[in-house]
Amino acid sequence: KCQEILNDVLEILQDFPDYHVCITGHSMGGALAALFAFEVSALRHRDTDLIRHPITCVTIASPMIGDNNFRKSFQHIEME
């Protein structure tokens, strides 16, 4: 399902390249939102023409996800 949503987002961004992507979630949805935001941000990192603006992710009461390597990767993408 994640890939289907990502494909839909990318299709919309092709039609409306000035749109900003904001991903939100609560509880388990927050964990999924953070993972999806990482995926979209990594894609943006590889191709800034495809996704022009930084990704916004807002989560509430999300469980912790990933390990130390995931955290470092997420922080690296955030800094760019």
MMTF fields as JSON, N, C-alpha, C and O atoms, coordinates in Angstrom:
{
  "mmtfVersion": "1.0.0",
  "mmtfProducer": "UNKNOWN",
  "numBonds": 319,
  "numAtoms": 320,
  "numGroups": 80,
  "numChains": 1,
  "numModels": 1,
  "chainsPerModel": [1],
  "groupsPerChain": [80],
  "chainIdList": ["A"],
  "bondAtomList": [4, 2, 8, 6, 12, 10, 16, 14, 20, 18, 24, 22, 28, 26, 32, 30, 36, 34, 40, 38, 44, 42, 48, 46, 52, 50, 56, 54, 60, 58, 64, 62, 68, 66, 72, 70, 76, 74, 80, 78, 84, 82, 88, 86, 92, 90, 96, 94, 100, 98, 104, 102, 108, 106, 112, 110, 116, 114, 120, 118, 124, 122, 128, 126, 132, 130, 136, 134, 140, 138, 144, 142, 148, 146, 152, 150, 156, 154, 160, 158, 164, 162, 168, 166, 172, 170, 176, 174, 180, 178, 184, 182, 188, 186, 192, 190, 196, 194, 200, 198, 204, 202, 208, 206, 212, 210, 216, 214, 220, 218, 224, 222, 228, 226, 232, 230, 236, 234, 240, 238, 244, 242, 248, 246, 252, 250, 256, 254, 260, 258, 264, 262, 268, 266, 272, 270, 276, 274, 280, 278, 284, 282, 288, 286, 292, 290, 296, 294, 300, 298, 304, 302, 308, 306, 312, 310, 316, 314],
  "bondOrderList": [1, 1, 1, 1, 1, 1, 1, 1, 1, 1, 1, 1, 1, 1, 1, 1, 1, 1, 1, 1, 1, 1, 1, 1, 1, 1, 1, 1, 1, 1, 1, 1, 1, 1, 1, 1, 1, 1, 1, 1, 1, 1, 1, 1, 1, 1, 1, 1, 1, 1, 1, 1, 1, 1, 1, 1, 1, 1, 1, 1, 1, 1, 1, 1, 1, 1, 1, 1, 1, 1, 1, 1, 1, 1, 1, 1, 1, 1, 1],
  "groupList": [{"groupName": "LYS", "atomNameList": ["N", "CA", "C", "O"], "elementList": ["N", "C", "C", "O"], "formalChargeList": [0, 0, 0, 0], "bondAtomList": [1, 0, 2, 1, 3, 2], "bondOrderList": [1, 1, 2], "singleLetterCode": "K", "chemCompType": "L-PEPTIDE LINKING"}, {"groupName": "CYS", "atomNameList": ["N", "CA", "C", "O"], "elementList": ["N", "C", "C", "O"], "formalChargeList": [0, 0, 0, 0], "bondAtomList": [1, 0, 2, 1, 3, 2], "bondOrderList": [1, 1, 2], "singleLetterCode": "C", "chemCompType": "L-PEPTIDE LINKING"}, {"groupName": "GLN", "atomNameList": ["N", "CA", "C", "O"], "elementList": ["N", "C", "C", "O"], "formalChargeList": [0, 0, 0, 0], "bondAtomList": [1, 0, 2, 1, 3, 2], "bondOrderList": [1, 1, 2], "singleLetterCode": "Q", "chemCompType": "L-PEPTIDE LINKING"}, {"groupName": "GLU", "atomNameList": ["N", "CA", "C", "O"], "elementList": ["N", "C", "C", "O"], "formalChargeList": [0, 0, 0, 0], "bondAtomList": [1, 0, 2, 1, 3, 2], "bondOrderList": [1, 1, 2], "singleLetterCode": "E", "chemCompType": "L-PEPTIDE LINKING"}, {"groupName": "ILE", "atomNameList": ["N", "CA", "C", "O"], "elementList": ["N", "C", "C", "O"], "formalChargeList": [0, 0, 0, 0], "bondAtomList": [1, 0, 2, 1, 3, 2], "bondOrderList": [1, 1, 2], "singleLetterCode": "I", "chemCompType": "L-PEPTIDE LINKING"}, {"groupName": "LEU", "atomNameList": ["N", "CA", "C", "O"], "elementList": ["N", "C", "C", "O"], "formalChargeList": [0, 0, 0, 0], "bondAtomList": [1, 0, 2, 1, 3, 2], "bondOrderList": [1, 1, 2], "singleLetterCode": "L", "chemCompType": "L-PEPTIDE LINKING"}, {"groupName": "ASN", "atomNameList": ["N", "CA", "C", "O"], "elementList": ["N", "C", "C", "O"], "formalChargeList": [0, 0, 0, 0], "bondAtomList": [1, 0, 2, 1, 3, 2], "bondOrderList": [1, 1, 2], "singleLetterCode": "N", "chemCompType": "L-PEPTIDE LINKING"}, {"groupName": "ASP", "atomNameList": ["N", "CA", "C", "O"], "elementList": ["N", "C", "C", "O"], "formalChargeList": [0, 0, 0, 0], "bondAtomList": [1, 0, 2, 1, 3, 2], "bondOrderList": [1, 1, 2], "singleLetterCode": "D", "chemCompType": "L-PEPTIDE LINKING"}, {"groupName": "VAL", "atomNameList": ["N", "CA", "C", "O"], "elementList": ["N", "C", "C", "O"], "formalChargeList": [0, 0, 0, 0], "bondAtomList": [1, 0, 2, 1, 3, 2], "bondOrderList": [1, 1, 2], "singleLetterCode": "V", "chemCompType": "L-PEPTIDE LINKING"}, {"groupName": "PHE", "atomNameList": ["N", "CA", "C", "O"], "elementList": ["N", "C", "C", "O"], "formalChargeList": [0, 0, 0, 0], "bondAtomList": [1, 0, 2, 1, 3, 2], "bondOrderList": [1, 1, 2], "singleLetterCode": "F", "chemCompType": "L-PEPTIDE LINKING"}, {"groupName": "PRO", "atomNameList": ["N", "CA", "C", "O"], "elementList": ["N", "C", "C", "O"], "formalChargeList": [0, 0, 0, 0], "bondAtomList": [1, 0, 2, 1, 3, 2], "bondOrderList": [1, 1, 2], "singleLetterCode": "P", "chemCompType": "L-PEPTIDE LINKING"}, {"groupName": "TYR", "atomNameList": ["N", "CA", "C", "O"], "elementList": ["N", "C", "C", "O"], "formalChargeList": [0, 0, 0, 0], "bondAtomList": [1, 0, 2, 1, 3, 2], "bondOrderList": [1, 1, 2], "singleLetterCode": "Y", "chemCompType": "L-PEPTIDE LINKING"}, {"groupName": "HIS", "atomNameList": ["N", "CA", "C", "O"], "elementList": ["N", "C", "C", "O"], "formalChargeList": [0, 0, 0, 0], "bondAtomList": [1, 0, 2, 1, 3, 2], "bondOrderList": [1, 1, 2], "singleLetterCode": "H", "chemCompType": "L-PEPTIDE LINKING"}, {"groupName": "THR", "atomNameList": ["N", "CA", "C", "O"], "elementList": ["N", "C", "C", "O"], "formalChargeList": [0, 0, 0, 0], "bondAtomList": [1, 0, 2, 1, 3, 2], "bondOrderList": [1, 1, 2], "singleLetterCode": "T", "chemCompType": "L-PEPTIDE LINKING"}, {"groupName": "GLY", "atomNameList": ["N", "CA", "C", "O"], "elementList": ["N", "C", "C", "O"], "formalChargeList": [0, 0, 0, 0], "bondAtomList": [1, 0, 2, 1, 3, 2], "bondOrderList": [1, 1, 2], "singleLetterCode": "G", "chemCompType": "PEPTIDE LINKING"}, {"groupName": "SER", "atomNameList": ["N", "CA", "C", "O"], "elementList": ["N", "C", "C", "O"], "formalChargeList": [0, 0, 0, 0], "bondAtomList": [1, 0, 2, 1, 3, 2], "bondOrderList": [1, 1, 2], "singleLetterCode": "S", "chemCompType": "L-PEPTIDE LINKING"}, {"groupName": "MET", "atomNameList": ["N", "CA", "C", "O"], "elementList": ["N", "C", "C", "O"], "formalChargeList": [0, 0, 0, 0], "bondAtomList": [1, 0, 2, 1, 3, 2], "bondOrderList": [1, 1, 2], "singleLetterCode": "M", "chemCompType": "L-PEPTIDE LINKING"}, {"groupName": "ALA", "atomNameList": ["N", "CA", "C", "O"], "elementList": ["N", "C", "C", "O"], "formalChargeList": [0, 0, 0, 0], "bondAtomList": [1, 0, 2, 1, 3, 2], "bondOrderList": [1, 1, 2], "singleLetterCode": "A", "chemCompType": "L-PEPTIDE LINKING"}, {"groupName": "ARG", "atomNameList": ["N", "CA", "C", "O"], "elementList": ["N", "C", "C", "O"], "formalChargeList": [0, 0, 0, 0], "bondAtomList": [1, 0, 2, 1, 3, 2], "bondOrderList": [1, 1, 2], "singleLetterCode": "R", "chemCompType": "L-PEPTIDE LINKING"}],
  "groupTypeList": [0, 1, 2, 3, 4, 5, 6, 7, 8, 5, 3, 4, 5, 2, 7, 9, 10, 7, 11, 12, 8, 1, 4, 13, 14, 12, 15, 16, 14, 14, 17, 5, 17, 17, 5, 9, 17, 9, 3, 8, 15, 17, 5, 18, 12, 18, 7, 13, 7, 5, 4, 18, 12, 10, 4, 13, 1, 8, 13, 4, 17, 15, 10, 16, 4, 14, 7, 6, 6, 9, 18, 0, 15, 9, 2, 12, 4, 3, 16, 3],
  "groupIdList": [1, 2, 3, 4, 5, 6, 7, 8, 9, 10, 11, 12, 13, 14, 15, 16, 17, 18, 19, 20, 21, 22, 23, 24, 25, 26, 27, 28, 29, 30, 31, 32, 33, 34, 35, 36, 37, 38, 39, 40, 41, 42, 43, 44, 45, 46, 47, 48, 49, 50, 51, 52, 53, 54, 55, 56, 57, 58, 59, 60, 61, 62, 63, 64, 65, 66, 67, 68, 69, 70, 71, 72, 73, 74, 75, 76, 77, 78, 79, 80],
  "secStructList": [7, 2, 2, 2, 2, 2, 2, 2, 2, 2, 2, 2, 2, 2, 2, 7, 6, 6, 7, 7, 7, 3, 3, 3, 3, 3, 6, 2, 2, 2, 2, 2, 2, 2, 2, 2, 2, 2, 2, 2, 2, 2, 2, 2, 2, 2, 7, 6, 6, 6, 1, 7, 1, 7, 7, 3, 3, 3, 3, 3, 1, 7, 7, 7, 7, 1, 7, 2, 2, 2, 2, 2, 2, 2, 2, 2, 2, 2, 2, 7],
  "xCoordList": [0.816, 0.0, 0.858, 0.494, 1.989, 2.877, 3.32, 3.335, 3.676, 4.126, 2.998, 3.241, 1.78, 0.635, 0.438, 0.214, 0.523, 0.37, 1.503, 1.274, 2.731, 3.872, 3.688, 3.954, 3.238, 2.987, 1.933, 2.071, 0.879, -0.166, 0.399, 0.102, 1.211, 1.821, 2.714, 2.662, 3.527, 4.436, 3.669, 4.071, 2.574, 1.736, 1.145, 1.119, 0.68, 0.134, 1.221, 0.978, 2.427, 3.518, 3.975, 4.489, 3.787, 4.109, 3.144, 3.54, 1.891, 0.878, 0.947, 0.641, 1.349, 1.397, 2.751, 2.83, 3.815, 5.168, 5.433, 6.403, 4.608, 4.831, 4.147, 4.275, 3.426, 2.799, 3.87, 4.966, 3.533, 4.378, 3.77, 2.551, 4.612, 4.144, 4.188, 5.238, 3.029, 2.913, 2.3, 1.196, 3.008, 2.585, 2.288, 3.105, 1.136, 0.746, 0.291, -0.076, 0.321, -0.19, -0.233, 0.482, -1.088, -1.259, -1.049, -1.538, -0.335, -0.088, 0.62, 1.67, 0.093, 0.727, 0.78, 1.714, -0.221, -0.205, 0.945, 1.457, 1.352, 2.498, 3.794, 4.665, 3.903, 5.081, 5.114, 6.164, 3.968, 3.895, 4.167, 4.811, 3.677, 3.923, 5.412, 5.932, 6.101, 7.531, 8.302, 9.239, 7.911, 8.56, 8.307, 9.21, 7.071, 6.725, 7.473, 7.948, 7.581, 8.318, 9.782, 10.391, 10.342, 11.727, 11.859, 12.799, 10.939, 10.961, 10.865, 11.634, 9.928, 9.747, 10.968, 11.413, 11.501, 12.684, 13.897, 14.687, 14.048, 15.164, 15.016, 16.003, 13.8, 13.537, 13.862, 14.468, 13.463, 13.77, 15.278, 15.795, 15.978, 17.432, 18.093, 19.098, 17.521, 18.074, 17.658, 18.398, 16.478, 15.956, 15.175, 13.965, 15.869, 15.215, 14.291, 13.47, 14.402, 13.477, 12.093, 11.08, 12.066, 10.8, 10.018, 8.813, 10.693, 10.077, 10.885, 12.007, 10.319, 11.076, 11.203, 12.167, 10.261, 10.231, 10.532, 10.299, 11.05, 11.272, 9.963, 8.876, 10.097, 8.953, 8.665, 9.589, 7.398, 6.993, 6.316, 5.44, 6.73, 6.108, 5.742, 6.595, 4.471, 3.981, 3.337, 2.388, 3.86, 3.283, 2.925, 3.524, 1.934, 1.487, 1.407, 0.783, 2.041, 1.998, 2.442, 1.837, 3.499, 4.029, 5.005, 5.791, 4.967, 5.999, 7.342, 7.395, 8.412, 9.742, 9.948, 9.564, 10.556, 10.811, 12.301, 13.016, 12.763, 14.134, 15.158, 14.864, 16.378, 17.498, 18.417, 18.047, 19.603, 20.528, 20.942, 21.102, 21.112, 21.466, 20.339, 20.591, 19.108, 17.963, 17.927, 17.706, 18.144, 18.147, 19.201, 18.927, 20.397, 21.471, 21.12, 21.383, 20.535, 20.131, 19.055, 19.103, 18.088, 17.005, 17.579, 17.207, 18.479, 19.091, 19.925, 19.945, 20.608, 21.399, 20.504, 20.845, 19.385, 18.462, 17.834, 17.625, 17.533, 16.95, 17.859, 17.377, 19.156, 20.102, 20.248, 20.734, 19.836, 20.015, 18.788, 18.788],
  "yCoordList": [-1.201, 0.0, 1.263, 2.257, 1.233, 2.391, 2.81, 3.998, 1.837, 2.15, 2.767, 3.664, 2.296, 2.879, 4.343, 5.196, 4.623, 6.01, 6.87, 7.993, 6.345, 7.087, 7.399, 8.519, 6.421, 6.647, 7.724, 8.557, 7.717, 8.75, 10.134, 11.101, 10.224, 11.504, 12.013, 13.191, 11.136, 11.545, 11.995, 12.937, 11.315, 11.713, 13.108, 13.928, 13.368, 14.694, 15.758, 16.852, 15.435, 16.404, 16.701, 17.784, 15.746, 16.013, 17.033, 17.892, 16.944, 17.886, 19.228, 20.269, 19.201, 20.409, 20.485, 20.226, 20.834, 20.764, 21.729, 21.542, 22.743, 23.676, 23.245, 23.928, 22.129, 21.628, 21.213, 20.792, 21.339, 20.861, 19.56, 19.39, 18.653, 17.38, 17.467, 17.722, 17.251, 17.227, 15.888, 15.554, 15.134, 13.791, 13.823, 14.306, 13.319, 13.341, 11.96, 11.111, 11.754, 10.504, 10.538, 11.304, 9.692, 9.572, 8.12, 7.21, 7.902, 6.59, 5.709, 6.106, 4.556, 3.691, 4.381, 4.172, 5.198, 5.982, 6.975, 7.324, 7.433, 8.318, 7.604, 8.168, 6.363, 5.569, 5.344, 5.467, 5.015, 4.813, 6.118, 6.116, 7.223, 8.527, 8.841, 9.34, 8.56, 8.821, 7.956, 8.431, 6.695, 5.814, 6.289, 6.277, 6.705, 7.203, 8.502, 8.706, 9.375, 10.626, 10.344, 11.031, 9.348, 8.966, 8.499, 8.88, 7.692, 7.183, 8.326, 8.37, 9.244, 10.369, 11.297, 11.793, 11.527, 12.386, 11.776, 12.487, 10.47, 9.797, 9.93, 10.121, 9.83, 10.011, 11.443, 11.664, 12.403, 13.81, 14.036, 14.806, 13.367, 13.484, 13.041, 13.616, 12.018, 11.499, 12.323, 12.382, 12.969, 13.674, 14.91, 14.839, 16.044, 17.26, 17.878, 18.728, 17.474, 17.978, 17.362, 17.981, 16.151, 15.452, 16.014, 16.246, 16.23, 16.795, 18.034, 17.928, 19.203, 20.45, 21.016, 21.722, 20.722, 21.345, 20.318, 19.125, 20.778, 19.852, 19.178, 19.73, 18.008, 17.217, 17.596, 17.734, 17.765, 18.033, 16.786, 16.206, 16.38, 15.235, 15.639, 16.085, 15.48, 15.797, 14.539, 14.001, 14.075, 12.893, 13.221, 14.09, 12.498, 12.674, 11.292, 10.377, 11.16, 9.917, 8.71, 7.641, 8.894, 7.818, 6.959, 7.484, 5.647, 4.817, 5.076, 5.544, 4.774, 4.947, 3.926, 2.762, 4.382, 3.474, 3.448, 4.403, 2.374, 2.271, 2.107, 2.18, 1.882, 1.758, 2.958, 3.938, 2.889, 4.012, 4.342, 5.512, 3.324, 3.565, 4.283, 5.174, 3.895, 4.566, 6.028, 6.922, 6.267, 7.64, 8.485, 9.617, 7.944, 8.683, 8.968, 10.061, 7.999, 8.195, 9.267, 10.121, 9.22, 10.21, 11.607, 12.563, 11.723, 13.009, 13.528, 14.731, 12.638, 13.034, 13.62, 14.641, 12.995, 13.486, 14.803, 15.703, 14.917, 16.157, 17.366, 18.469, 17.163, 18.26, 18.813, 19.929, 18.051, 18.501, 19.171, 19.603],
  "zCoordList": [0.0, 0.0, 0.0, -0.628, 0.696, 0.761, -0.639, -0.962, -1.459, -2.817, -3.642, -4.449, -3.447, -4.161, -3.772, -4.63, -2.48, -2.002, -2.542, -2.991, -2.498, -3.018, -4.5, -4.939, -5.266, -6.695, -6.906, -7.802, -6.089, -6.185, -5.876, -6.576, -4.829, -4.453, -5.581, -5.931, -6.145, -7.215, -8.461, -9.144, -8.74, -9.881, -9.661, -10.579, -8.461, -8.142, -8.246, -8.755, -7.762, -7.81, -9.237, -9.517, -10.129, -11.532, -12.107, -12.894, -11.72, -12.213, -11.488, -12.069, -10.223, -9.391, -8.684, -7.483, -9.408, -8.842, -7.687, -6.952, -7.511, -6.409, -5.108, -4.092, -5.127, -3.911, -2.9, -3.271, -1.634, -0.541, -0.014, -0.034, 0.451, 1.001, 2.521, 3.11, 3.152, 4.609, 5.003, 4.572, 5.811, 6.211, 7.699, 8.484, 8.096, 9.509, 9.966, 9.154, 11.269, 11.812, 13.33, 13.976, 13.879, 15.327, 15.732, 15.062, 16.805, 17.358, 16.318, 15.812, 15.991, 14.997, 13.634, 12.86, 13.348, 12.114, 12.102, 11.039, 13.284, 13.386, 13.02, 12.358, 13.458, 13.09, 11.586, 10.955, 11.02, 9.569, 8.822, 7.773, 9.364, 8.74, 8.734, 7.736, 9.824, 9.898, 8.902, 8.259, 8.777, 7.806, 6.372, 5.535, 6.102, 4.777, 4.49, 3.373, 5.476, 5.308, 5.001, 4.18, 5.651, 5.366, 3.926, 3.229, 3.489, 2.109, 1.094, 0.134, 1.305, 0.391, 0.442, -0.593, 1.63, 1.768, 1.086, 0.463, 1.2, 0.529, -0.985, -1.695, -1.467, -2.896, -3.314, -4.363, -2.506, -2.78, -2.781, -3.592, -1.875, -1.78, -3.095, -3.513, -3.742, -4.99, -6.2, -7.182, -6.152, -7.33, -6.887, -6.669, -6.755, -6.268, -7.308, -6.964, -8.574, -9.581, -9.406, -9.73, -8.895, -8.708, -7.522, -7.625, -6.412, -5.209, -4.851, -4.355, -5.1, -5.009, -3.6, -3.306, -2.741, -1.42, -0.328, -0.519, 0.819, 1.938, 2.367, 2.199, 2.907, 3.375, 4.824, 5.626, 5.161, 6.54, 7.093, 6.451, 8.292, 8.956, 10.38, 11.147, 10.727, 12.062, 12.634, 12.063, 13.767, 14.407, 15.851, 16.483, 16.347, 17.731, 18.373, 17.836, 19.515, 20.298, 19.488, 19.558, 18.724, 17.889, 18.677, 19.466, 18.477, 19.103, 18.429, 17.291, 19.129, 18.569, 17.448, 17.57, 16.364, 15.246, 14.945, 15.248, 14.36, 13.882, 14.985, 16.178, 14.521, 15.448, 15.279, 14.632, 15.852, 15.794, 14.354, 14.007, 13.528, 12.121, 11.381, 10.57, 11.661, 11.051, 11.49, 10.673, 12.773, 13.293, 12.593, 12.194, 12.442, 11.772, 10.306, 9.805, 9.63, 8.233, 8.13, 7.245, 9.033, 9.043, 9.291, 8.61, 10.258, 10.561, 9.394, 9.134, 8.696, 7.535, 6.442, 5.846, 6.181, 5.162, 5.615, 4.802, 6.914, 7.437, 7.224, 6.968, 7.328, 7.25, 5.829, 5.645, 4.847, 3.465, 2.912, 1.759]
}
